[in-house]
Amino acid sequence: MAGPRSEATLIDAEEDLVVAPPVAAARRRLRAHPALIMAGIVLAAVNMRAALAGVSPLLGEIGRHFRLTATASSLVTTIPLIFMGLGSIVAPKLARRWGTEAALCGALVALCGGIVLRIAPPVVALFAGCAVVGTSIALLNVLMPGLIKRDFPERAAGMTALYSTAMILGATVSAASAVPLESALGTWQGALVSWSLPAAVAAAVWVPQTLMARRGTRHGAAAATPLHVGENGPKLSRSSLAWQVTLFMGSQSLIAYVSIAWMPTIFTDHGMGKGEAGLVFAFSTLLQMVGSFIVPMLAGRMRRQRLLAVAVSALMACGIGGLLLAPVTGAWLWAAFLGVGQGGALGLALTMMVLRSGDAHTAARLSGMAQTGGYLLAAAGPLVLGAVHQATHGWTVPLVLLIGVCAGLALVGMGAGRDQRIGAPAVR
């Protein structure tokens, strides 16, 4: 019988790897410098959403500069999502070959390069940069939680809270500063490329950790070897519960990234100033901390998470419904509903990956399936709603469709929130 848990265990990207002895010894030496590791984690987390959130308030300017339609403009947020899904597949392989530290440092260097590439003159460079940014964020998404679990086993909860807070604050500052930076620097290109500097600083902090972790390792030798050969445990592709968790992850991500892509545009299309629209969006992003902190704590203490799934879906539906009825006059309230709901939905999705798994090996596999499938599903959201907006010349139909996604999220959450683990019989 699956009982309630007080705390969800973090999923480690190196869960199924046996680390080479020189790497293990180097990591023990690294743990003697926890301040360096902590600084690296916080700086990396700040950059994990900033490069995406800072685009949203400037999407109209980018579209006008390149003469893009609404559908084509949505590719600026769709392409990173596609590569966030695909990049999740290769992250464990990079960790095995080069070590987590080197993979993280490489991801931050690539993120810096992708941000710069987005402002290059040809439009193809914009989309290529988006692909690099998405792949880089995917590596950070998969590798960071396991690093925290490995290096701060006794303080994992506190470090996770710090990491999550830094990630949300990075996105909030990026969204709030996008328009002021554009005004101060004179171009949207200057505002976008400015976020390459924090990525470069974070990469620089990870360089000494990378060198220390690989010291003593024979040239060309892998950092770790697989513990499991093949797919041990339950076959996830045949598990309805695994698919429900994946669909829950994908559906909540779809709603979140549609908001990232189009929320400021919805406000400006209804007469709100571009600067205020960016601040409202930043406020919504900031409030995600409330949901992401409270909901996982509640979920870990409950046998079934069905009520929580319905609650976060309803919060987001209320926010979207408000955008239909009074998008400008009630903007701050709708942003609050969306922010708390989105933060709670993400926290619940990540928690259910653990609560629905019988062991760490299954949890790691389910995490890979849910993040890969989830982000690929989410990638359709900004593109499809942008196309519908372009076809209908308004936001009514796209927002109604998004409310439908919220209803589907609640239904999928009813299944994913059952008191059951993958491969185990259902508990009634």
GUBAVO-587773 format. One record per residue (C-alpha): residue in one letter; x, y, z. Coordinates in steps of 0.001 Angstrom, whole numbers, padded with zeros to 6 digits, always signed. Example, Ala and Ser with C-alpha at 12.3 -4.5 7.8 and 13.67 -1.06 7.14 Angstrom:
! residues 2
a+012300-004500+007800
s+013670-001060+007140
***
This chain:
! residues 428
m+000000+000000+000000
a+001342+003389-000978
g+001235+005673+002025
p+001644+009407+002256
r+005148+010837+002237
s+006319+013877+004085
e+008867+014768+001433
a+009302+013862-002220
t+012727+012476-003058
l+014692+014274-005746
i+015327+012383-008973
d+019011+011978-009778
a+020186+011969-013403
e+023116+009797-012221
e+020868+007405-010278
d+021794+004466-012545
l+025500+005260-012916
v+028559+004006-011069
v+031028+006909-010871
a+034675+006259-011751
p+036952+006225-008653
p+038969+009354-009628
v+035736+011286-010184
a+034319+010092-006851
a+037494+011189-005055
a+037440+014580-006798
r+033826+015119-005762
r+034693+014417-002142
r+037288+017181-002391
l+034718+019474-003984
r+032304+018967-001094
a+034916+020582+001113
h+034004+023820-000698
p+030193+023906-000365
a+030060+027675-000916
l+031470+027233-004429
i+028951+024510-005250
m+026102+026550-003783
a+027092+029637-005778
g+027203+027547-008936
i+023739+026119-008282
v+022157+029511-007589
l+023771+031222-010591
a+022802+028374-012917
a+019219+028420-011600
v+018911+032172-012225
n+019583+031499-015913
m+017243+028532-016347
r+014150+030570-017281
a+015460+034104-017783
a+016339+033589-021453
l+012738+032551-022177
a+010834+034964-019908
g+012689+037999-021251
v+011469+037287-024798
s+007758+037498-024037
p+007405+041284-023472
l+009482+041888-026628
l+007763+039361-028901
g+005832+042065-030759
e+009030+044030-031447
i+010819+040895-032635
g+007926+040002-034943
r+007810+043491-036446
h+011585+043595-036935
f+011632+040335-038892
r+008140+040905-040409
l+006840+037669-038888
t+003206+036615-038689
a+001723+035669-035300
t+002230+031993-036165
a+005882+032519-037114
s+006484+034700-034050
s+005288+031852-031828
l+008239+029778-033051
v+010458+031931-030819
t+008913+030135-027824
t+007947+026876-029579
i+011436+025937-030804
p+013027+026079-027311
l+010292+023761-026016
i+010916+021205-028758
f+014596+021142-027941
m+013897+021092-024205
g+012119+017800-024843
l+014815+016393-027117
g+017656+017620-024907
s+016239+015719-021925
i+017109+012478-023727
v+020840+013204-024041
a+021437+014751-020600
p+022074+011443-018750
k+024396+010299-021555
l+026460+013481-021259
a+026587+013081-017471
r+027832+009520-017891
r+030487+010444-020439
w+031837+013716-019045
g+030372+014051-015540
t+027576+016274-014267
e+029864+019223-013590
a+031259+019318-017130
a+027796+018843-018651
l+026406+021743-016584
c+029313+024011-017466
g+028944+023145-021156
a+025205+023820-020993
l+025809+027291-019548
v+028417+028096-022209
a+025976+026929-024901
l+023182+028975-023291
c+025351+032088-023462
g+026094+031402-027133
g+022447+030709-027958
i+021316+033992-026393
v+023864+035911-028488
l+022960+033974-031646
r+019300+035042-031346
i+020148+038656-032175
a+022235+037917-035288
p+020806+039647-038418
p+019305+036722-040408
v+016028+035331-039105
v+017446+031809-039310
a+019947+032789-036601
l+017032+033764-034340
f+015510+030301-034634
a+018888+028518-034406
g+019637+030445-031222
c+016255+029412-029817
a+017167+025760-030451
v+020500+026140-028636
v+018793+027908-025713
g+016189+025135-025404
t+018786+022352-025490
s+020895+024116-022856
i+017931+024574-020521
a+017004+020898-020962
l+020421+019824-019711
l+020119+022117-016683
n+016578+020869-015989
v+017637+017229-015859
l+021034+017518-014173
m+020477+020151-011487
p+018102+018241-009129
g+020394+015223-009011
l+023407+017415-008258
i+021563+018908-005287
k+020572+015465-004038
r+024144+014207-004387
d+026068+017119-002870
f+023566+018280-000208
p+021870+015053+000952
e+021117+016408+004431
r+019893+019789+003156
a+018183+018714-000061
a+014846+020333+000792
g+016388+023686+001676
m+018680+023678-001349
t+015769+022750-003613
a+013796+025697-002252
l+016805+027977-002871
y+017269+026603-006381
s+013557+026971-007246
t+013427+030490-005824
a+016503+031555-007810
m+014996+030122-010992
i+011703+031987-010548
l+013430+035215-009512
g+015610+035042-012620
a+012522+034722-014804
t+010748+037524-012910
v+013633+039974-013212
s+014067+039105-016883
a+010391+039725-017657
a+010205+042928-015602
s+013416+044411-017017
a+012908+043541-020693
v+011079+046737-021695
p+013145+049104-019477
l+016340+047578-020881
e+015020+048014-024415
s+014365+051700-023670
a+017732+052208-021992
l+019776+050396-024640
g+017716+051565-027592
t+016984+048172-029154
w+015279+044886-028334
q+018536+043175-029365
g+020368+044867-026519
a+017707+043797-024024
l+017866+040155-025160
v+021649+039841-025367
s+022100+041347-021899
w+021099+037998-020391
s+024180+036371-021909
l+026237+038088-019185
p+024674+036218-016209
a+025012+032972-018178
a+028702+033708-018779
v+029255+034449-015080
a+027533+031180-014096
a+029664+029229-016589
a+032821+030819-015182
v+031882+029665-011662
w+031464+026087-012925
v+034854+025978-014683
p+036940+025263-011535
q+034406+022657-010395
t+034613+020950-013774
l+038419+020899-013710
m+038496+019590-010132
a+035937+016854-010850
r+037913+015524-013836
r+041349+015750-012175
g+043047+012370-012106
t+040737+010853-014731
r+042525+009215-017636
h+042157+011183-020884
g+039140+009920-022801
a+037816+007812-019918
a+034113+008057-019094
a+033118+009688-015826
a+030707+006842-014995
t+029360+003523-016238
p+025730+002282-016300
l+024477+000332-013306
h+021492-001062-015185
v+021807-002592-018642
g+018689-002248-020733
e+015314-001288-019330
n+014823-002906-015935
g+011549-002523-014082
p+008026-001838-015368
k+007590-001029-019057
l+006473+002594-018920
s+005067+002706-022448
r+002447+000131-021381
s+001520+001896-018142
s-001591+004080-018256
l-000420+005758-015051
a+002919+006714-016639
w+001093+008227-019608
q-001236+010159-017283
v+001747+011651-015433
t+003333+012524-018789
l+000126+014159-020059
f-000236+016102-016812
m+003330+017366-017157
g+002758+018247-020810
s-000616+019930-020358
q+000504+022179-017507
s+003644+023048-019459
l+001516+023910-022505
i-000547+026381-020463
a+002576+027868-018862
y+004426+028403-022123
v+001389+029813-023896
s+001332+032381-021071
i+005035+033055-021545
a+004543+033504-025280
w+001331+035506-025426
m+000262+037013-022066
p+001942+040427-022556
t+000693+040527-026153
i-002878+039888-025003
f-002608+042848-022645
t-001068+045197-025216
d-003625+044170-027858
h-006329+045344-025430
g-004698+048742-024904
m-002295+048212-022004
g+001141+049828-022250
k+004044+047540-023107
g+005912+048367-019887
e+002925+047621-017657
a+002215+044393-019554
g+005753+043247-018815
l+005322+044051-015120
v+002028+042153-014895
f+003688+039159-016543
a+006624+039414-014128
f+004181+039564-011189
s+002511+036368-012411
t+005899+034681-012710
l+006889+035768-009203
l+003722+034308-007679
q+004590+030906-009085
m+006805+030555-005999
v+003702+030388-003819
g+002203+027443-005667
s+005504+025652-006239
f+006268+025803-002501
i+002868+024921-001015
v+001469+022317-003428
p+004374+019796-003315
m+004365+019944+000493
l+000637+019147+000550
a+001010+016458-002124
g+003692+014630-000142
r+001335+014332+002839
m-001636+012998+000887
r-002409+009511-000406
r-004233+010925-003410
q-003463+014174-005170
r-006682+014385-007209
l-008070+017380-005316
l-004822+019284-005769
a-004835+018571-009513
v-008365+019929-009828
a-007533+022958-007654
v-004502+024094-009678
s-006418+023501-012931
a-009314+025609-011643
l-006987+028452-010620
m-005512+028607-014109
a-008954+028364-015723
c-010144+031299-013589
g-007159+033367-014684
i-007723+032573-018356
g-011443+033243-018018
g-010621+036633-016543
l-008497+037433-019597
l-011621+036822-021657
l-013919+039013-019573
a-011768+041952-018416
p-008179+041545-019625
v-006964+045022-018618
t-009073+046097-015631
g-008548+042786-013812
a-005071+042070-015173
w-003279+041851-011821
l-005887+039504-010347
w-005862+037184-013365
a-002064+037193-013300
a-002189+036118-009641
f-004545+033220-010391
l-002364+032073-013275
g+000887+032434-011361
v-000180+030463-008284
g-001912+027852-010440
q+001055+027396-012775
g+003572+027140-009938
g+001372+024607-008155
a+000809+022558-011310
l+004530+022342-012043
g+005338+021395-008459
l+002599+018753-008487
a+003817+017309-011806
l+007380+016936-010512
t+006172+015455-007219
m+003922+012901-008907
m+006903+011576-010878
v+008252+010354-007535
l+005010+009450-005752
r+003830+007264-008636
s+007143+005343-008799
g+008061+002368-006646
d+011812+003019-006644
a+014426+005572-007675
h+015266+003738-010903
t+011630+003875-012064
a+011374+007504-010929
a+014391+008477-013050
r+012928+006717-016098
l+009498+008263-015545
s+011107+011690-015206
g+012788+011244-018581
m+009558+010102-020219
a+007440+012857-018677
q+009876+015673-019424
t+010600+014548-022982
g+006966+013862-023913
g+005693+016771-021841
y+007835+019455-023435
l+007187+018117-026938
l+003440+018326-026228
a+003819+021799-024738
a+005629+022976-027876
a+002346+022768-029800
g+000651+025309-027519
p+002232+028653-028507
l+002289+027645-032186
v-001327+026446-032402
l-002776+029328-030384
g-000722+031810-032398
a-002144+030326-035604
v-005700+030433-034225
h-005199+034052-033156
q-003963+034927-036622
a-006901+033137-038285
t-009616+034605-036018
h-008034+038073-035584
g-008661+037978-031849
w-007969+036207-028577
t-011430+034841-027727
v-011127+031482-029496
p-007525+030818-028364
l-008426+031534-024734
v-011515+029315-024893
l-009313+026524-026242
l-006900+027105-023369
i-009742+026743-020849
g-010452+023416-022533
v-006847+022397-021886
c-007371+023266-018196
a-010390+020952-018116
g-008326+018193-019708
l-005553+018815-017176
a-008017+018282-014319
l-009222+014995-015858
v-005697+013720-016432
g-004782+014802-012895
m-007628+012702-011524
g-005910+009670-013024
a-002329+010652-012227
g-003331+011515-008647
r-004520+007998-007815
d-003055+006155-004829
q-001047+003799-007015
r+002513+003170-008098
i+003640+002074-011520
g+003841-001696-011684
a+001784-002157-008495
p-001931-003013-008205
a-004306-000119-007583
v-005297+000684-003995
r-008962+001404-003477
***
